[in-house]
Amino acid sequence: MKKTRRFPIFYTIYALLVIVSLILIHVALGKVTEYLADYEAAQPQYEAERVFNDYYGGDFRGLVALCETTLTPYENTGAVIRYLADFTEGKEITYSAITTGLDTSVRYIVKADDIKFSSFTLRESDEKSPLGFTLYEASEFEIYCAGTESVRITAPKGYTVSVNGVALDDTALTGSVTEDKSCDHMPEGVEGIVFLEYAVDGLYFPPESVTVTAPDGRTCEVENTAENEYSATFLYDNTAKDEHGAYVLEAAQAIAKYMQNDAKFYTPSVYIDPESELYENIRTSQTIWAIGHVSYSFEDAAVTEFYMYDENTFSCRVSFTHVLKYSQYSSLEDYRDYIDTTYFFRRVGDKFLMYDRYNH
């Protein structure tokens, strides 16, 4: 009689248990892996690496946007971005954590080679990871660099001084005042030409433009006299030349005639303030020692550099060549006296009279 084989229940159950165990182990390992991955991803060093790559990879626009940088009104944030690019060029940029004494935050410093130039902080965020671990967020970005460039500008008082297209105000004045020669020849209560010094510090780069504009809108010539030092020329107003030019030239040439003994003192006296020291100096000049000559003429006359200090006072520069002719029998060449003088006039009654002068 043939024996019937029983179904292997034991082995079936055993196989099922093995399969279930493997499934449970796989699930458990997945959970552990997920747990460990979530835990690892929440660690601050990974957020620090992301921040470093995002903000310190060579394009510093994002970093500068997060920082309160020290800027003058004469530059924009583009200057800081450019400065950082130049500063870090060719250097190895690294970051490292430093102790802050706080368990809830980590401070990182960023160096270009061995020079610290920035830092940021990772603080615990209110957000949590999918499995509830504390996340970190970056804050307190700082840049440890400020503009070190300075510029000094000397310009006439009352003129508008601009750096990179932005006008300076009185807060930029250093208090240094330089007086022009005219100040030594002014009547009481009248101000001569003075130059004021302006200073701008904290620039990241030397200025791209320095402009100085006169009150009437004309642009001055600005000379770069030394490194980061500029000086603007004074612009004379020759509009008064049409009104006073011929009169001034007559006065200057009348004095020249008298000094070469070709006229009596009356000739120049009508142009000179009798209350001035100049009047007496010219009147008492020893004209008898003038060079002997038979005639004279004037050449190359020019009247320039007019300036009205106020409605009653002006100056101008007069130049010409006073030619003295010897006798036709003389073998000597004509004597040429080169005149180049600034004269000062003030209103006396209803006309302007000369009261002072200096030679160039």
C-alpha positions in Angstrom: 0.0 0.0 0.0 1.4 3.4 -1.1 2.2 6.0 1.6 0.7 9.5 1.3 3.2 12.5 1.6 2.2 15.3 3.9 2.4 19.0 3.0 5.7 20.4 4.6 4.0 22.8 6.9 7.1 23.4 9.0 9.2 24.4 6.1 6.5 26.6 4.7 6.1 28.4 8.0 9.8 28.7 8.3 10.1 30.1 4.8 7.3 32.6 5.5 9.0 33.7 8.7 12.3 34.2 6.9 10.6 36.2 4.2 8.7 38.3 6.7 11.9 38.8 8.7 13.7 40.0 5.6 10.9 42.4 4.7 10.9 43.8 8.3 14.7 44.1 8.3 14.6 45.9 4.9 11.8 48.2 6.1 13.7 48.9 9.3 16.9 49.5 7.4 15.1 51.9 5.2 13.7 53.7 8.1 17.1 53.8 9.8 18.7 55.0 6.6 16.0 57.7 6.2 16.4 58.7 9.8 20.2 58.9 9.5 20.0 60.8 6.2 17.5 63.3 7.6 19.7 63.7 10.7 22.8 64.2 8.7 21.2 66.7 6.3 20.1 68.8 9.3 23.7 69.2 10.5 25.0 72.8 10.3 28.1 72.0 8.3 26.1 71.1 5.3 24.1 74.3 5.4 27.4 76.1 5.8 28.8 74.4 2.7 25.7 75.5 0.7 26.0 79.1 2.0 29.7 79.2 1.1 29.1 77.9 -2.4 26.2 80.3 -3.0 27.8 83.5 -1.7 31.6 83.0 -1.9 32.0 81.4 -5.3 33.4 84.5 -7.0 30.2 86.4 -7.7 29.7 88.6 -4.6 26.5 90.3 -5.6 24.4 88.1 -3.3 26.7 88.6 -0.4 26.9 92.3 -0.7 23.1 92.5 -0.9 22.9 90.8 2.5 25.5 93.0 4.2 25.4 96.5 5.6 28.4 97.9 3.8 30.0 101.2 4.6 29.4 103.3 1.5 29.9 107.0 0.8 27.3 108.8 -1.3 29.8 108.9 -4.2 29.9 105.1 -4.9 27.3 102.4 -5.1 27.4 98.7 -4.1 29.0 97.9 -7.5 32.2 99.4 -6.1 32.1 96.9 -3.1 31.4 94.0 -5.5 34.3 95.0 -7.7 36.6 95.5 -4.6 35.8 92.0 -3.3 36.5 90.5 -6.7 39.8 92.3 -6.9 40.7 91.5 -3.3 40.1 87.7 -3.7 41.5 87.3 -7.2 44.1 84.6 -7.2 43.6 83.7 -3.6 42.2 80.6 -2.0 38.9 81.2 -0.3 38.2 79.0 2.7 35.8 79.0 5.6 35.9 77.5 9.1 33.7 77.4 12.2 34.7 79.3 15.3 33.4 79.0 18.9 30.6 81.4 19.8 29.8 80.1 23.2 26.2 79.5 22.1 24.8 76.0 21.5 22.1 77.3 19.2 24.4 79.0 16.6 27.6 78.4 14.7 29.8 81.3 13.5 31.9 80.9 10.4 34.7 83.1 9.2 35.7 83.3 5.5 39.3 84.0 4.4 41.1 84.8 1.2 44.4 83.0 1.8 45.1 84.0 5.4 43.1 87.3 5.5 39.7 87.2 7.0 37.3 89.3 4.9 33.8 88.0 5.8 31.7 85.9 8.2 28.3 84.5 8.6 26.3 82.7 11.4 24.1 79.7 11.3 21.2 79.8 13.8 18.6 77.3 14.6 15.6 77.8 12.4 11.9 77.6 13.4 11.5 75.0 10.6 12.1 71.3 11.2 13.3 68.5 8.9 10.7 65.9 7.7 11.6 63.8 10.8 11.6 66.7 13.2 15.3 67.5 13.4 16.3 71.2 14.0 17.4 73.0 10.8 19.8 75.9 10.5 19.5 79.1 8.5 22.2 81.7 7.6 22.2 85.2 9.1 24.5 88.0 10.2 26.6 88.2 7.1 29.4 90.7 7.4 32.2 92.0 5.2 35.4 93.2 6.9 36.5 95.7 4.4 35.9 99.4 4.0 37.0 101.9 1.4 40.5 103.2 2.1 40.8 105.6 -0.7 40.7 109.4 0.0 40.6 112.4 -2.3 41.3 116.1 -1.6 40.0 118.8 -3.9 40.8 122.5 -3.9 38.3 124.7 -5.6 37.3 128.4 -5.6 34.7 129.4 -3.0 31.2 129.3 -4.3 31.9 126.7 -7.0 30.2 123.3 -7.1 32.5 120.3 -6.6 31.3 116.9 -7.7 32.9 113.4 -7.2 31.6 110.7 -9.5 28.8 113.0 -10.5 27.5 113.7 -7.0 27.9 117.2 -5.6 29.7 117.7 -2.3 28.1 119.7 0.4 29.7 121.8 3.2 30.2 118.7 5.4 33.0 117.8 3.0 35.0 121.0 3.8 38.2 120.5 5.7 38.4 124.1 6.9 41.6 124.7 4.9 41.4 128.0 3.1 43.9 129.3 0.5 43.9 133.0 -0.3 44.6 134.3 -3.8 46.8 137.4 -4.2 43.7 139.4 -4.7 43.0 139.1 -1.0 46.0 141.3 -0.2 44.5 144.1 -2.3 40.9 144.2 -1.2 39.2 147.2 0.4 37.8 146.6 3.9 34.7 144.5 3.8 35.3 143.0 0.4 36.4 139.4 0.0 39.0 138.4 -2.5 39.3 135.1 -4.4 39.7 132.2 -1.9 40.0 128.5 -2.5 38.4 125.9 -0.2 39.6 122.3 0.4 37.1 119.4 0.2 37.8 115.9 1.4 36.1 112.6 0.6 37.3 109.5 2.5 36.1 105.9 2.5 36.1 105.4 -1.2 36.8 101.9 -2.5 38.5 103.2 -5.7 40.0 106.5 -6.8 37.2 108.7 -8.2 36.3 108.1 -11.8 35.5 111.8 -12.2 36.1 115.1 -10.3 34.3 118.1 -11.7 34.2 121.7 -10.6 31.5 124.1 -11.9 31.5 127.9 -11.6 28.3 129.6 -10.4 27.5 130.6 -14.0 27.6 126.9 -15.1 31.0 126.9 -16.8 33.2 123.9 -16.1 36.7 124.5 -14.6 39.9 122.8 -15.6 40.7 120.4 -12.8 44.3 119.3 -12.5 45.4 116.1 -10.7 48.3 117.7 -8.8 49.3 114.7 -6.8 48.1 111.2 -6.0 44.4 111.7 -5.0 44.8 115.4 -4.9 43.0 117.8 -7.3 43.0 121.5 -7.9 40.5 123.5 -9.9 41.3 126.8 -11.7 39.5 130.0 -11.1 37.3 131.2 -14.0 37.3 134.9 -14.6 34.2 136.6 -15.8 35.1 138.7 -18.8 31.6 140.0 -19.4 32.7 143.2 -17.7 35.3 143.7 -20.4 32.9 145.2 -22.8 32.0 147.9 -20.3 35.3 148.6 -18.7 38.0 147.1 -21.0 38.8 150.2 -23.1 38.8 152.4 -19.9 41.2 150.1 -18.1 43.6 149.9 -21.0 43.6 153.7 -21.3 44.4 154.0 -17.5 47.3 151.4 -17.8 48.8 153.1 -20.8 48.5 156.6 -19.3 50.6 155.3 -16.3 53.1 153.9 -18.7 53.4 157.2 -20.6 54.0 159.0 -17.3 56.6 156.5 -16.1 58.6 157.0 -19.3 58.3 160.8 -19.0 56.0 161.1 -22.0 53.2 162.7 -20.0 52.6 164.8 -16.9 51.1 163.3 -13.8 47.7 164.8 -14.7 47.4 162.2 -17.5 47.2 159.1 -15.3 45.9 160.9 -12.2 42.3 161.0 -13.6 42.3 157.2 -13.4 43.7 156.8 -9.9 41.9 157.1 -6.6 43.6 160.2 -4.9 42.9 158.6 -1.5 45.0 155.5 -2.4 48.6 154.8 -1.6 49.1 154.0 -5.3 48.3 157.6 -6.2 51.1 158.9 -4.2 53.6 156.2 -5.2 53.0 157.0 -8.9 53.0 160.7 -8.4 56.4 160.7 -6.7 58.1 158.2 -9.1 61.4 159.5 -10.5 60.4 159.7 -14.1 63.4 161.9 -14.9 65.5 158.8 -15.1 63.4 157.4 -18.0 65.3 156.2 -21.1 65.8 159.0 -23.6 63.7 158.4 -26.8 62.1 160.4 -29.5 58.7 158.6 -29.8 56.8 155.6 -28.4 54.1 153.1 -29.3 52.1 150.2 -27.8 52.0 146.7 -29.2 50.2 143.4 -28.3 47.7 145.0 -25.9 45.4 142.6 -24.0 42.9 143.1 -21.2 41.9 139.8 -19.5 41.0 138.2 -16.2 38.1 140.5 -15.3 36.5 139.8 -12.0 33.8 141.7 -10.1 34.3 141.2 -6.4 31.1 143.2 -5.7 29.2 145.9 -7.6 31.8 148.5 -6.5 35.1 146.6 -6.9 36.8 144.8 -9.8 40.2 143.8 -11.1 41.6 142.9 -14.5 45.0 142.0 -16.0 46.5 144.3 -18.6 49.5 143.4 -20.8 51.2 145.2 -23.6 54.6 146.1 -24.9 55.7 149.7 -24.5 58.1 150.4 -27.4 60.5 153.4 -27.0 62.1 154.6 -30.3 65.5 156.1 -30.3 66.6 158.8 -32.7 66.9 157.7 -36.3 70.6 158.3 -36.0 71.0 155.9 -33.1 72.4 152.5 -33.8 70.4 151.1 -30.8 67.3 148.9 -31.4 64.0 150.0 -30.0 63.7 149.6 -26.3 60.8 147.3 -25.4 59.2 147.5 -21.9 56.9 144.5 -21.3 54.0 145.4 -19.0 51.9 142.6 -17.4 50.0 143.9 -14.4 46.8 143.3 -12.5 45.0 146.5 -11.6 42.3 147.0 -9.0 39.5 149.5 -9.4 36.8 150.7 -6.9 33.8 153.0 -7.4 34.5 156.5 -6.3 31.5 158.7 -6.9 30.1 157.9 -10.3 33.2 156.2 -11.8 35.7 153.5 -11.1 39.2 154.6 -10.1 42.4 152.5 -9.8 43.5 152.0 -6.2 46.1 149.1 -6.3 48.1 146.8 -8.6 50.6 144.0 -8.7 53.0 142.9 -11.4 53.2 139.4 -12.9 
